[in-house]
């Protein structure tokens, strides 16, 4: 399975991440390693060809697109492709 990730930096406290998958992706998870990061959605399924945009905010520290990692419940079968905007 391939997941495409597009990130848009919206200031120092917000990043929008748009994800799409070529096959069904079960329990897609985003993380930053920071407890203060808030996600508009997380732990969700993606249908083939569907795209979903998730907003990440962090009021306590700056957040960058490079801080975000993406994986799935079956991550050994998943390849993440990052694209810049």
N, C-alpha and C positions, 0 to 999 in steps of 0.2 A: 504494500500500500504506500502511496506517495501522498504526503500532505504538503500543500503549498502555503507558505506563510508570508503575508505582506504586512509590513509594519509602517505606521505613520506616527511620527513624533509630534505631539501637540503640546509644546511647552515642556518644562522640566518635570512636571508632576503627572503627565498623562501620555499614554501610548495607546493607539488603536491597532489591534491585531486582527487581520482578516485571514481566515483559514478556509481552505477547500481541500477535498480529498477525491482521489480517483476511484476509491472503493469505500465500502462502509467502514467507518472508523468508530470504534466502540470506546466510550469514556475518554474523550480527548481532554487532556489536562494541561493547563498553563501554570507556570510557577516562576517566581523570581528569587526565591530564597529569603525574601523579606516578609516578616509577619505583618508589616504595616500596609502591604499592597492589597488593594481591593479590586475585585474582578466583577464586571457586569454579568458574567456567566462563567461557569467552569464545570468540568466533569460532564460533558455533553456528548451526544452521538452526532456524527455527520454522515448524511446520505451521500452516495456518489454524485458528484457534480454540484452539490450544495455548497454555498459559502456562508460563513457566519463571521460577523465582526464583534470582537470583544474589546471593551474599554478597560484599561488598567489605570488606576490612579494610586498615588501615594502622597499623602499630605505631610508625611514626616521626613521623607528623603526624596531626592531626585530619582527618576526612573528613566531608563533608556531601553530602546528596542532590543539591544544586545543582552539586556538583563533577563529577557524572557526565554524560557525553555518550554518546549511543547513535546508531549508524549501521549501515548494511548495505553489502554489496558494491555494490549498485545504489542508492546513497543518493539519486540525483536523483529516484527514484520513491517515496521514503519520506517520510512525514510522522510526526513523533513527537508524541504527546499525553501530557503529564505530568499525573498526578493525585496529589494529596496524600492521605496517610493520617493 
